[in-house]
Amino acid sequence: MDSGPNSAERNEASHKQQREEKARGPKEQRREQEEERQERKQIRQEEREDREQVRQEEREEREQVRQEERGDRKREREKARGEEESSP
């Protein structure tokens, strides 16, 4: 069996491929970790935005209730004034 240059070239190519795969391993791992960090960051951002949206809606509801209460009080005062004016 001849182990000539073809065998040596194949052996070298195989080693080179293994080295590249080894080097790619940590790179790929770092890339995946970065992707996961970005995903977590995006999720946190979306959660913050959701919480802010809820707070904004609650503020708007409270303001609407306050305006309705002001209107009710104003109508009650006007009604009371109208009754006072019509009283002898």
Sequence and secondary structure as in RCSB ss.txt:
>XXXX:A:sequence
MDSGPNSAERNEASHKQQREEKARGPKEQRREQEEERQERKQIRQEEREDREQVRQEEREEREQVRQEERGDRKR
EREKARGEEESSP
>XXXX:A:secstr
    HHHHHHHHHHHHHHHHHHHHHHHHHHHHHHHHHHHHHHHHHHHHHHHHHHHHHHHHHHHHHHHHHHHHHHH
HHHHHHHHHHH  
